[in-house]
Amino acid sequence: MSKLAILCVDDEALILLAIKEELKNAFGGRFLYETALTADEGVEIIEDLVADGIRLILVITDWLMPGMKGDEFLRHIKVSYPEVKTIMITGHASQEAIQNIQSEHLTDALLIKPWKDKDLIASIRECLKEAGVEY
């Protein structure tokens, strides 16, 4: 059985630490947890994981980041890796951007910052279930 990975992308290091800690508390060592500070870095990590035979099952991303925005990043994931589940967490996306993301089905769940731990974990569990991953 190949290793399973979850990637978190946010330009704020403290947010990444918080999400990674929530993941570890909820799922322990069941998954490999990767982080990236930009969407471009996230793309590189995804390519490295795939090259190493590691199955990426979930990407959790911010919307407002330098360079590539979260919706563009999600479009890339959906085209290149349609089996990967996604969650967007944002505090800055406009209502129009949120509607576009939802109408294009770019994400499996959308949470607004500050998020509640239980909501994030519930969304992750739902994504894992949809991906056929036991946790």
N, CA, C and O of each residue as an XYZ file, in Angstrom:
540
protein
N       0.847     -1.186      0.000
C       0.000      0.000      0.000
C       0.886      1.242      0.000
O       1.810      1.356      0.806
N       0.600      2.159     -0.899
C       1.424      3.365     -0.982
C       1.089      4.319      0.156
O       0.012      4.262      0.750
N       2.047      5.195      0.440
C       1.810      6.218      1.446
C       0.771      7.194      0.927
O       0.636      7.399     -0.280
N       0.045      7.788      1.852
C      -0.983      8.765      1.520
C      -0.576     10.126      2.075
O      -0.080     10.219      3.198
N      -0.785     11.186      1.285
C      -0.348     12.518      1.700
C      -1.481     13.529      1.662
O      -2.417     13.429      0.870
N      -1.357     14.504      2.549
C      -2.233     15.671      2.586
C      -1.325     16.892      2.469
O      -0.346     17.023      3.203
N      -1.661     17.780      1.540
C      -0.883     18.994      1.316
C      -1.672     20.209      1.781
O      -2.850     20.360      1.455
N      -1.010     21.075      2.550
C      -1.610     22.322      3.012
C      -0.837     23.487      2.404
O       0.390     23.539      2.493
N      -1.562     24.425      1.783
C      -0.924     25.561      1.117
C      -1.524     26.856      1.644
O      -2.730     27.084      1.541
N      -0.669     27.702      2.210
C      -1.090     29.007      2.718
C       0.166     29.864      2.819
O       1.232     29.357      3.168
N       0.056     31.142      2.523
C       1.226     32.017      2.585
C       1.561     32.458      4.011
O       2.551     33.156      4.227
N       0.745     32.055      4.974
C       1.031     32.370      6.377
C       1.504     31.110      7.089
O       0.752     30.148      7.250
N       2.773     31.134      7.514
C       3.378     29.960      8.150
C       2.619     29.526      9.404
O       2.503     28.330      9.673
N       2.103     30.486     10.174
C       1.369     30.128     11.398
C       0.091     29.362     11.083
O      -0.288     28.456     11.826
N      -0.573     29.716      9.991
C      -1.777     28.981      9.569
C      -1.394     27.543      9.215
O      -2.074     26.595      9.610
N      -0.302     27.393      8.468
C       0.143     26.042      8.097
C       0.444     25.212      9.333
O       0.067     24.042      9.405
N       1.123     25.810     10.309
C       1.427     25.088     11.549
C       0.147     24.677     12.265
O       0.041     23.558     12.769
N      -0.827     25.587     12.308
C      -2.093     25.292     12.992
C      -2.827     24.139     12.305
O      -3.313     23.224     12.970
N      -2.904     24.185     10.987
C      -3.609     23.122     10.254
C      -2.882     21.793     10.418
O      -3.509     20.760     10.652
N      -1.559     21.824     10.295
C      -0.776     20.587     10.429
C      -0.976     19.980     11.825
O      -1.087     18.762     11.965
N      -1.019     20.824     12.841
C      -1.234     20.352     14.211
C      -2.625     19.723     14.352
O      -2.777     18.677     14.983
N      -3.637     20.366     13.759
C      -4.996     19.809     13.792
C      -5.030     18.446     13.099
O      -5.666     17.512     13.588
N      -4.350     18.337     11.972
C      -4.299     17.069     11.239
C      -3.641     15.976     12.082
O      -4.152     14.860     12.173
N      -2.513     16.306     12.690
C      -1.802     15.321     13.513
C      -2.644     14.897     14.715
O      -2.659     13.722     15.082
N      -3.345     15.857     15.329
C      -4.196     15.527     16.477
C      -5.347     14.614     16.064
O      -5.726     13.714     16.813
N      -5.898     14.841     14.882
C      -7.052     14.056     14.438
C      -6.668     12.719     13.825
O      -7.379     11.730     14.002
N      -5.542     12.676     13.101
C      -5.215     11.476     12.323
C      -3.855     10.860     12.657
O      -3.475      9.853     12.061
N      -3.125     11.448     13.595
C      -1.833     10.898     14.004
C      -0.880     10.739     12.834
O      -0.768     11.625     11.986
N      -0.200      9.612     12.792
C       0.786      9.354     11.752
C       0.221      8.621     10.550
O       0.980      8.068      9.754
N      -1.086      8.605     10.403
C      -1.737      7.871      9.312
C      -1.342      8.413      7.942
O      -1.275      7.659      6.972
N      -1.076      9.735      7.857
C      -0.768     10.371      6.585
C       0.552     11.124      6.645
O       1.059     11.436      7.723
N       1.094     11.407      5.478
C       2.240     12.285      5.337
C       1.662     13.687      5.182
O       0.786     13.906      4.345
N       2.144     14.641      5.982
C       1.621     16.003      5.942
C       2.668     16.917      5.325
O       3.757     17.082      5.875
N       2.338     17.512      4.181
C       3.240     18.419      3.483
C       2.671     19.831      3.554
O       1.456     20.013      3.632
N       3.557     20.836      3.528
C       3.107     22.227      3.540
C       3.862     23.017      2.479
O       5.002     22.705      2.135
N       3.193     24.051      1.970
C       3.793     24.956      0.999
C       3.312     26.367      1.277
O       2.168     26.569      1.684
N       4.184     27.347      1.057
C       3.850     28.744      1.305
C       3.278     29.453      0.084
O       2.768     30.568      0.196
N       3.361     28.808     -1.091
C       2.778     29.369     -2.311
C       2.167     28.235     -3.126
O       2.511     27.067     -2.946
N       1.258     28.598     -4.022
C       0.654     27.594     -4.897
C       1.705     26.985     -5.819
O       1.673     25.785     -6.092
N       2.641     27.812     -6.300
C       3.708     27.283     -7.162
C       4.529     26.223     -6.429
O       4.871     25.188     -7.002
N       4.842     26.487     -5.162
C       5.561     25.505     -4.344
C       4.691     24.261     -4.150
O       5.194     23.137     -4.148
N       3.389     24.471     -3.988
C       2.462     23.356     -3.856
C       2.475     22.461     -5.083
O       2.464     21.236     -4.959
N       2.499     23.067     -6.274
C       2.562     22.295     -7.522
C       3.831     21.445     -7.547
O       3.790     20.271     -7.913
N       4.958     22.045     -7.155
C       6.230     21.299     -7.121
C       6.148     20.120     -6.151
O       6.610     19.023     -6.467
N       5.572     20.338     -4.988
C       5.447     19.264     -3.994
C       4.556     18.146     -4.544
O       4.873     16.966     -4.389
N       3.440     18.518     -5.187
C       2.555     17.508     -5.767
C       3.318     16.658     -6.779
O       3.218     15.431     -6.763
N       4.079     17.308     -7.657
C       4.852     16.583     -8.677
C       5.876     15.658     -8.033
O       6.081     14.535     -8.493
N       6.528     16.135     -6.954
C       7.503     15.296     -6.238
C       6.823     14.090     -5.586
O       7.345     12.976     -5.642
N       5.659     14.313     -4.968
C       4.932     13.206     -4.329
C       4.562     12.147     -5.361
O       4.773     10.954     -5.144
N       4.008     12.595     -6.485
C       3.614     11.669     -7.546
C       4.827     10.903     -8.063
O       4.758      9.692     -8.274
N       5.937     11.610     -8.268
C       7.165     10.975     -8.761
C       7.687      9.932     -7.774
O       8.292      8.938     -8.175
N       7.449     10.162     -6.481
C       7.900      9.234     -5.438
C       6.889      8.118     -5.166
O       7.102      7.295     -4.276
N       5.787      8.086     -5.930
C       4.800      7.031     -5.755
C       3.910      7.226     -4.538
O       3.293      6.275     -4.058
N       3.842      8.455     -4.036
C       3.004      8.761     -2.880
C       1.670      9.296     -3.396
O       1.640     10.181     -4.251
N       0.578      8.763     -2.881
C      -0.756      9.166     -3.330
C      -1.218     10.406     -2.571
O      -1.409     10.368     -1.355
N      -1.393     11.487     -3.291
C      -1.952     12.701     -2.712
C      -3.460     12.531     -2.669
O      -4.091     12.289     -3.698
N      -4.038     12.657     -1.486
C      -5.477     12.451     -1.359
C      -6.244     13.744     -1.098
O      -7.438     13.832     -1.386
N      -5.548     14.758     -0.547
C      -6.253     15.975     -0.170
C      -5.316     17.174     -0.224
O      -4.163     17.101      0.201
N      -5.838     18.286     -0.759
C      -5.140     19.567     -0.717
C      -6.039     20.553      0.012
O      -7.211     20.717     -0.325
N      -5.470     21.203      1.012
C      -6.153     22.265      1.747
C      -5.423     23.550      1.377
O      -4.217     23.663      1.596
N      -6.144     24.521      0.817
C      -5.471     25.722      0.342
C      -6.190     27.008      0.719
O      -7.403     27.038      0.926
N      -5.407     28.048      0.798
C      -5.903     29.403      0.976
C      -6.303     29.947     -0.395
O      -5.975     29.348     -1.419
N      -7.004     31.067     -0.421
C      -7.332     31.691     -1.697
C      -6.351     32.810     -2.025
O      -5.773     32.830     -3.112
N      -6.159     33.748     -1.088
C      -5.319     34.913     -1.342
C      -3.870     34.593     -1.005
O      -3.483     34.529      0.162
N      -3.076     34.394     -2.057
C      -1.651     34.101     -1.894
C      -0.893     34.863     -2.977
O      -1.454     35.164     -4.030
N       0.387     35.177     -2.725
C       1.169     35.833     -3.771
C       1.349     34.895     -4.968
O       1.431     33.677     -4.808
N       1.409     35.472     -6.156
C       1.552     34.638     -7.353
C       0.204     34.051     -7.724
O      -0.762     34.782     -7.942
N       0.142     32.751     -7.794
C      -1.079     32.041     -8.183
C      -2.097     32.068     -7.042
O      -1.788     31.678     -5.917
N      -3.312     32.531     -7.341
C      -4.398     32.527     -6.346
C      -4.927     31.098     -6.157
O      -4.684     30.212     -6.976
N      -5.646     30.910     -5.068
C      -6.152     29.586     -4.727
C      -7.076     28.985     -5.770
O      -7.035     27.776     -6.000
N      -7.918     29.807     -6.412
C      -8.832     29.246     -7.407
C      -8.077     28.754     -8.638
O      -8.434     27.723     -9.209
N      -7.049     29.469     -9.049
C      -6.219     29.022    -10.171
C      -5.493     27.722     -9.810
O      -5.383     26.809    -10.629
N      -5.005     27.657     -8.578
C      -4.335     26.453     -8.079
C      -5.290     25.266     -8.088
O      -4.920     24.164     -8.491
N      -6.532     25.502     -7.636
C      -7.526     24.430     -7.621
C      -7.869     23.967     -9.039
O      -8.059     22.773     -9.271
N      -7.949     24.904     -9.986
C      -8.195     24.518    -11.382
C      -7.086     23.596    -11.879
O      -7.351     22.593    -12.542
N      -5.847     23.941    -11.555
C      -4.707     23.107    -11.955
C      -4.843     21.697    -11.369
O      -4.631     20.705    -12.068
N      -5.194     21.618    -10.092
C      -5.335     20.313     -9.435
C      -6.458     19.506    -10.090
O      -6.283     18.326    -10.394
N      -7.607     20.144    -10.305
C      -8.756     19.429    -10.875
C      -8.464     18.899    -12.278
O      -8.947     17.828    -12.645
N      -7.677     19.640    -13.069
C      -7.330     19.196    -14.423
C      -6.266     18.100    -14.375
O      -6.397     17.068    -15.033
N      -5.217     18.332    -13.593
C      -4.075     17.409    -13.577
C      -4.267     16.209    -12.655
O      -3.748     15.126    -12.926
N      -5.007     16.399    -11.574
C      -5.177     15.344    -10.566
C      -6.644     15.310    -10.124
O      -6.939     15.634     -8.974
N      -7.560     14.930    -11.001
C      -8.995     15.018    -10.681
C      -9.431     14.147     -9.501
O     -10.490     14.386     -8.920
N      -8.637     13.147     -9.143
C      -9.001     12.274     -8.029
C      -8.696     12.897     -6.666
O      -9.170     12.405     -5.641
N      -7.914     13.971     -6.647
C      -7.519     14.609     -5.389
C      -8.665     15.472     -4.868
O      -9.235     16.277     -5.604
N      -8.992     15.294     -3.603
C     -10.024     16.097     -2.944
C      -9.408     17.422     -2.501
O      -8.212     17.490     -2.219
N     -10.229     18.478     -2.438
C      -9.717     19.792     -2.075
C     -10.631     20.499     -1.095
O     -11.852     20.343     -1.117
N      -9.993     21.288     -0.228
C     -10.700     22.150      0.714
C     -10.058     23.529      0.613
O      -8.835     23.658      0.666
N     -10.886     24.555      0.467
C     -10.369     25.919      0.486
C     -10.756     26.568      1.802
O     -11.897     26.473      2.253
N      -9.770     27.236      2.412
C     -10.002     28.018      3.621
C      -9.606     29.449      3.266
O      -8.467     29.697      2.869
N     -10.529     30.383      3.406
C     -10.218     31.753      3.014
C     -10.795     32.769      3.981
O     -11.821     32.541      4.622
N     -10.119     33.874      4.064
C     -10.630     34.992      4.831
C     -10.759     36.221      3.951
O     -11.241     37.262      4.397
N     -10.325     36.102      2.690
C     -10.245     37.275      1.826
C     -10.973     37.154      0.495
O     -11.074     38.144     -0.229
N     -11.474     36.002      0.154
C     -12.128     35.846     -1.156
C     -13.414     36.659     -1.192
O     -14.184     36.670     -0.231
N     -13.635     37.335     -2.309
C     -14.876     38.090     -2.481
C     -16.034     37.114     -2.650
O     -15.831     35.935     -2.942
N     -17.235     37.615     -2.466
C     -18.415     36.775     -2.656
C     -18.451     36.237     -4.080
O     -18.833     35.089     -4.309
N     -18.046     37.086     -5.048
C     -18.010     36.666     -6.449
C     -17.012     35.525     -6.665
O     -17.308     34.552     -7.359
N     -15.829     35.656     -6.062
C     -14.819     34.602     -6.193
C     -15.323     33.297     -5.581
O     -15.136     32.226     -6.158
N     -15.957     33.385     -4.422
C     -16.501     32.196     -3.760
C     -17.570     31.539     -4.635
O     -17.598     30.316     -4.777
N     -18.447     32.358     -5.220
C     -19.487     31.807     -6.099
C     -18.881     31.130     -7.322
O     -19.352     30.074     -7.743
N     -17.835     31.734     -7.898
C     -17.165     31.129     -9.051
C     -16.526     29.792     -8.679
O     -16.629     28.818     -9.424
N     -15.876     29.756     -7.538
C     -15.230     28.524     -7.070
C     -16.270     27.426     -6.895
O     -16.054     26.281     -7.293
N     -17.403     27.788     -6.295
C     -18.454     26.798     -6.069
C     -19.139     26.391     -7.373
O     -19.426     25.211     -7.573
N     -19.403     27.348     -8.259
C     -20.096     27.013     -9.511
C     -19.219     26.165    -10.434
O     -19.731     25.365    -11.217
N     -17.898     26.341    -10.340
C     -16.978     25.529    -11.138
C     -16.632     24.208    -10.442
O     -15.884     23.395    -10.986
N     -17.175     23.998     -9.249
C     -16.898     22.775     -8.464
C     -15.399     22.569     -8.281
O     -14.889     21.459     -8.433
N     -14.699     23.658     -7.951
C     -13.249     23.587     -7.782
C     -12.838     23.000     -6.437
O     -11.710     22.535     -6.272
N     -13.759     23.024     -5.480
C     -13.398     22.522     -4.158
C     -14.517     21.666     -3.585
O     -15.695     21.866     -3.882
N     -14.120     20.713     -2.763
C     -15.088     19.824     -2.128
C     -15.687     20.448     -0.872
O     -16.766     20.054     -0.429
N     -14.981     21.428     -0.301
C     -15.473     22.133      0.886
C     -14.838     23.514      0.922
O     -13.705     23.703      0.480
N     -15.580     24.470      1.449
C     -15.065     25.829      1.563
C     -15.339     26.318      2.973
O     -16.484     26.324      3.427
N     -14.281     26.731      3.665
C     -14.403     27.226      5.033
C     -13.894     28.662      5.086
O     -12.978     29.029      4.350
N     -14.483     29.464      5.948
C     -14.094     30.856      6.110
C     -13.218     30.987      7.358
O     -13.534     30.437      8.414
N     -12.103     31.733      7.217
C     -11.232     32.013      8.374
C     -11.918     33.037      9.260
O     -12.573     33.937      8.735
N     -11.800     32.943     10.575
C     -11.189     31.816     11.281
C     -12.137     30.616     11.293
O     -13.324     30.750     11.592
N     -11.602     29.465     10.969
C     -12.415     28.264     10.920
C     -12.495     27.626     12.299
O     -11.679     27.910     13.176
N     -13.472     26.773     12.476
C     -13.594     25.994     13.712
C     -12.923     24.642     13.470
O     -13.135     24.017     12.430
N     -12.121     24.197     14.423
C     -11.405     22.924     14.295
C     -12.347     21.797     13.888
O     -12.047     21.014     12.986
N     -13.499     21.725     14.571
C     -14.428     20.616     14.300
C     -14.956     20.669     12.868
O     -15.180     19.625     12.255
N     -15.156     21.876     12.325
C     -15.634     22.006     10.949
C     -14.579     21.547      9.956
O     -14.887     20.865      8.978
N     -13.322     21.929     10.216
C     -12.235     21.511      9.326
C     -12.078     19.991      9.349
O     -11.984     19.359      8.297
N     -12.051     19.414     10.530
C     -11.863     17.964     10.643
C     -13.053     17.225     10.027
O     -12.869     16.196      9.377
N     -14.268     17.739     10.224
C     -15.453     17.113      9.616
C     -15.360     17.162      8.089
O     -15.698     16.187      7.417
N     -14.904     18.287      7.538
C     -14.738     18.410      6.086
C     -13.673     17.452      5.577
O     -13.838     16.827      4.530
N     -12.585     17.340      6.319
C     -11.505     16.421      5.931
C     -12.012     14.978      5.959
O     -11.765     14.215      5.025
N     -12.709     14.608      7.012
C     -13.245     13.245      7.111
C     -14.180     12.930      5.941
O     -14.141     11.830      5.391
N     -15.015     13.893      5.565
C     -15.926     13.703      4.435
C     -15.143     13.508      3.131
O     -15.487     12.652      2.317
N     -14.099     14.300      2.942
C     -13.258     14.161      1.749
C     -12.573     12.793      1.713
O     -12.513     12.144      0.668
N     -12.065     12.372      2.851
C     -11.396     11.063      2.932
C     -12.378      9.954      2.605
O     -12.049      9.011      1.886
N     -13.594     10.075      3.141
C     -14.632      9.071      2.888
C     -14.949      9.006      1.380
O     -15.040      7.926      0.796
N     -15.112     10.185      0.776
C     -15.392     10.243     -0.664
C     -14.239      9.669     -1.497
O     -14.454      9.116     -2.576
N     -13.023      9.808     -0.982
C     -11.847      9.291     -1.687
C     -11.622      7.806     -1.415
O     -10.709      7.199     -1.974
N     -12.464      7.221     -0.549
C     -12.323      5.813     -0.228
C     -11.144      5.507      0.671
O     -10.580      4.414      0.626
N     -10.771      6.492      1.498
C      -9.610      6.342      2.379
C     -10.093      6.120      3.801
O     -10.889      6.888      4.341
N      -9.587      5.043      4.391
C      -9.913      4.760      5.792
C      -9.026      5.592      6.693
O      -7.853      5.814      6.390
N      -9.579      6.045      7.788
C      -8.806      6.837      8.727
C      -9.074      6.375     10.125
O      -8.513      6.921     11.074
